[in-house]
């Protein structure tokens, strides 16, 4: 009896999360854009705010999901490269052209 009650509670919570995953995703995107402050993240924040006020937020979220993942991947890659703090020696100097 207790296992079935626990199973029903877990099933209810998991179904609730799956049905509302787009809202959870929007909340995570808002937190991410507030945490990493830059103009590129501001674009992400504006997009998420637009999706929140959109009348058909669920369908709109699904339609921009793949471009949003691509944009997020590009942002993470740029932040990773920028965070390396490479010196001029590590970047290499100018290439000299050889004259024949």
Secondary structure, DSSP 8 states (H G I E B T S, - for coil): -HHHHHHHHHHHHHHHHHHTHHHHHHHHHHHHHHHS-SHHHHHHHHHHHHHHHSTTHHHHHHHTHHHHHHHHHHHHHHHHHHTT---HHHH---------
